[in-house]
C-alpha cells in the first residue's frame, strides 16, 4: 500500500452504502451493495483535486483489507476495482467465484 495514505482511516458509511476515505479534507469513496454471498463494489469516485495521487488505489486496498478481515467476498462491478485486481492478483483470493 502507498504509505502516504497509511494513516487515512477507511470509514464504512453504511447509511450511504459506501466506503470512504478522507484525504486533505476531501472524500473519496467506493459505492457498494451488500449481496447474500458477497459485497458488490459498484463505483469508485475520487474528486478531481485528488486525481493522480494514488488515492483510488489506496482506497481500494483499504476496502479489500477491511472486507477480508470480516471474511467477506467481493463482486467487482466497478471498472477501477476490476483493473486493480488484474494488477494485484493476490487479492483474487476474496473475489466471489460465481461471477
Backbone bond lengths (Angstrom), bond angles and torsions (degrees), N, CA, C in turn:
res aa  C-N    CA-C-N  psi(-1)  N-CA   C-N-CA  omega(-1)  CA-C   N-CA-C  phi
1 X - - - 1.450 - - 1.526 109.14 -
2 X 1.315 115.12 147.01 1.455 122.20 176.66 1.526 107.81 -63.95
3 X 1.329 116.47 117.57 1.466 120.11 -175.23 1.524 112.97 -67.55
4 X 1.338 118.09 -14.86 1.466 120.01 177.98 1.529 111.22 -61.39
5 X 1.328 117.30 -26.49 1.472 120.69 -174.34 1.527 112.68 -114.62
6 X 1.319 116.01 13.46 1.462 120.38 -178.97 1.531 111.83 -57.58
7 X 1.321 117.24 -38.57 1.470 120.44 -176.22 1.532 112.78 -86.80
8 X 1.336 118.20 -7.86 1.463 120.19 177.65 1.522 108.95 -74.55
9 X 1.306 115.35 127.08 1.460 121.27 -175.03 1.528 111.27 -82.86
10 X 1.325 115.53 138.63 1.458 121.75 171.95 1.519 107.76 -88.95
11 X 1.325 116.45 131.97 1.462 122.22 179.70 1.521 108.34 -118.20
12 X 1.323 115.96 130.17 1.458 120.69 173.34 1.522 106.72 -90.93
13 X 1.314 116.13 98.78 1.464 121.64 178.47 1.530 106.44 -87.30
14 X 1.313 116.27 84.56 1.468 120.97 -174.75 1.529 111.92 -67.24
15 X 1.323 118.31 -26.91 1.465 121.09 177.82 1.534 110.76 -63.63
16 X 1.326 116.77 -32.89 1.467 122.20 179.25 1.528 112.44 -102.09
17 X 1.334 117.21 -1.32 1.470 123.13 -176.68 1.527 111.36 53.61
18 X 1.327 114.15 54.07 1.457 118.12 177.43 1.522 111.72 -152.58
19 X 1.333 114.26 148.41 1.454 121.94 172.82 1.518 106.32 -92.68
20 X 1.331 116.72 130.99 1.455 121.12 -174.77 1.517 111.27 -123.76
21 X 1.328 114.39 149.18 1.456 121.35 173.56 1.524 107.16 -140.55
22 X 1.318 115.76 125.10 1.458 120.72 179.26 1.523 109.64 -90.95
23 X 1.319 115.48 131.38 1.463 122.51 176.46 1.523 107.18 -133.83
24 X 1.316 116.49 122.11 1.472 121.96 179.22 1.521 112.16 51.15
25 X 1.338 117.02 41.33 1.450 121.79 176.27 1.517 115.39 78.69
26 X 1.330 116.57 6.56 1.461 121.96 -178.59 1.522 109.03 -120.58
27 X 1.330 116.62 143.64 1.468 121.56 -176.62 1.527 111.29 -100.43
28 X 1.328 115.43 125.81 1.466 122.92 168.37 1.523 105.26 -104.35
29 X 1.343 117.05 148.71 1.458 117.52 -176.29 1.526 112.65 -151.06
30 X 1.340 113.42 160.83 1.467 122.89 170.97 1.522 106.52 -120.61
31 X 1.311 116.43 119.12 1.468 122.17 176.34 1.531 107.79 -77.34
32 X 1.321 117.40 139.12 1.467 120.69 -178.88 1.516 111.87 -139.15
33 X 1.327 114.37 166.14 1.461 122.06 172.78 1.518 107.14 -137.24
34 X 1.320 116.31 131.41 1.459 120.62 178.30 1.528 108.98 -80.03
35 X 1.319 115.56 126.29 1.462 122.88 -179.97 1.534 107.86 -110.28
36 X 1.340 118.40 168.15 1.463 119.84 -179.93 1.536 113.92 -58.67
37 X 1.333 117.21 -38.33 1.467 119.52 -175.66 1.525 113.93 -115.62
38 X 1.340 117.50 4.92 1.463 119.64 -175.88 1.528 110.46 -167.01
39 X 1.318 114.00 179.01 1.460 121.98 171.80 1.525 106.16 -114.22
40 X 1.324 115.79 119.20 1.463 120.59 178.93 1.524 108.47 -82.52
41 X 1.337 116.19 120.86 1.460 121.22 175.95 1.523 106.89 -93.16
42 X 1.330 116.37 113.24 1.457 122.06 -166.71 1.522 115.31 -98.20
43 X 1.332 117.01 -39.62 1.463 119.45 -172.02 1.520 109.75 -159.07
44 X 1.327 116.33 131.97 1.458 121.98 175.02 1.519 108.12 -107.00
45 X 1.319 115.76 132.43 1.463 119.55 178.89 1.523 110.64 -132.62
46 X 1.322 114.51 124.99 1.462 122.14 176.79 1.528 107.00 -122.39
47 X 1.333 117.83 121.47 1.457 119.86 178.98 1.536 111.57 -56.11
48 X 1.326 115.87 148.56 1.469 120.86 -174.20 1.525 113.04 -57.44
49 X 1.332 118.00 -30.40 1.474 119.56 179.62 1.525 112.37 -66.76
50 X 1.345 117.07 -16.95 1.469 121.33 -179.50 1.531 113.04 -104.58
51 X 1.319 117.55 -5.33 1.465 120.45 -175.94 1.531 111.55 -62.02
52 X 1.330 115.00 146.53 1.457 121.47 176.71 1.512 114.85 77.38
53 X 1.317 117.42 11.95 1.466 121.51 -178.13 1.519 112.87 -113.60
54 X 1.329 118.45 7.40 1.455 121.14 179.09 1.516 114.36 82.08
55 X 1.326 116.91 11.29 1.465 121.03 -177.42 1.523 110.88 -66.44
56 X 1.328 117.53 -44.71 1.470 120.41 -178.24 1.524 111.07 -61.01
57 X 1.320 117.06 -44.16 1.472 120.18 179.67 1.519 110.88 -62.97
58 X 1.326 117.43 -42.61 1.468 121.02 179.18 1.529 110.32 -64.72
59 X 1.326 116.61 -41.16 1.467 121.39 178.54 1.523 110.94 -62.31
60 X 1.318 117.24 -45.38 1.471 120.55 179.38 1.522 109.96 -63.47
61 X 1.321 117.47 -46.29 1.465 119.08 -178.62 1.529 111.68 -63.30
62 X 1.311 117.59 -42.18 1.475 120.02 177.83 1.535 110.54 -63.05
63 X 1.325 116.57 -38.95 1.463 120.63 178.41 1.522 110.58 -64.31
64 X 1.329 117.27 -44.59 1.467 120.47 178.97 1.520 111.39 -63.56
65 X 1.319 116.92 -40.16 1.462 120.30 177.63 1.534 110.63 -63.49
66 X 1.317 116.42 -43.58 1.464 122.29 179.21 1.528 110.48 -58.58
67 X 1.328 116.28 -47.89 1.464 120.35 -177.96 1.522 111.70 -69.18
68 X 1.324 117.19 -39.62 1.466 119.77 178.74 1.528 110.75 -63.51
69 X 1.316 117.33 -39.75 1.473 120.78 178.25 1.525 111.89 -59.92
70 X 1.325 116.07 -24.99 1.468 121.85 -179.67 1.526 111.77 -101.43
71 X 1.329 115.88 13.97 1.476 123.13 179.14 1.521 112.48 55.54
72 X 1.319 116.36 38.66 1.454 120.74 178.61 1.525 110.26 -105.55
73 X 1.311 115.42 144.44 1.465 122.14 175.79 1.520 108.21 -93.93
74 X 1.336 115.62 160.97 1.458 119.69 178.38 1.524 111.00 -119.39
75 X 1.316 114.39 153.15 1.465 122.95 171.25 1.528 105.29 -120.10
76 X 1.332 117.22 105.82 1.473 120.29 -173.66 1.528 113.25 -84.27
77 X 1.314 117.13 95.52 1.467 121.79 176.39 1.527 111.70 -93.67
78 X 1.308 117.35 -19.72 1.463 122.26 178.72 1.534 109.87 -74.51
79 X 1.328 118.07 127.89 1.473 120.12 179.04 1.531 113.55 -57.84
80 X 1.329 117.42 -37.18 1.464 119.21 179.68 1.532 110.43 -66.73
81 X 1.315 117.17 -44.37 1.473 120.44 178.80 1.523 109.77 -62.12
82 X 1.320 117.97 -42.17 1.477 121.19 177.88 1.519 110.99 -60.30
83 X 1.324 117.17 -43.26 1.470 120.86 178.36 1.528 110.72 -64.80
84 X 1.329 117.13 -40.35 1.462 121.40 177.66 1.529 110.11 -59.98
85 X 1.331 116.74 -44.21 1.466 121.10 -178.99 1.530 111.76 -64.65
86 X 1.319 118.00 -32.01 1.469 121.09 177.00 1.520 111.46 -69.64
87 X 1.340 116.82 -30.40 1.466 121.36 178.41 1.536 112.04 -84.86
88 X 1.310 117.46 -20.40 1.466 122.67 -176.63 1.530 108.41 -128.31
89 X 1.316 115.00 75.68 1.467 121.37 -173.58 1.526 113.85 -60.27
90 X 1.317 117.66 -23.95 1.465 120.31 179.73 1.526 111.97 -60.61
91 X 1.328 118.26 -24.22 1.465 121.07 179.80 1.521 112.69 -80.24
92 X 1.323 118.21 -6.58 1.467 119.89 176.45 1.525 110.98 -58.64
93 X 1.320 116.69 -20.27 1.470 121.34 -178.25 1.538 112.86 -61.08
94 X 1.335 117.70 -21.24 1.464 118.30 -179.56 1.533 112.71 -109.98
95 X 1.323 117.23 8.21 1.467 120.34 178.00 1.521 108.79 -82.85
96 X 1.308 116.63 129.09 1.470 120.79 177.65 1.520 107.44 -64.10
97 X 1.311 116.21 137.63 1.470 120.67 -173.25 1.531 113.89 -87.42
98 X 1.318 118.93 -3.18 1.457 120.41 -175.55 1.526 113.70 -89.10
99 X 1.338 117.92 10.28 1.475 120.12 179.31 1.504 110.72 -76.53
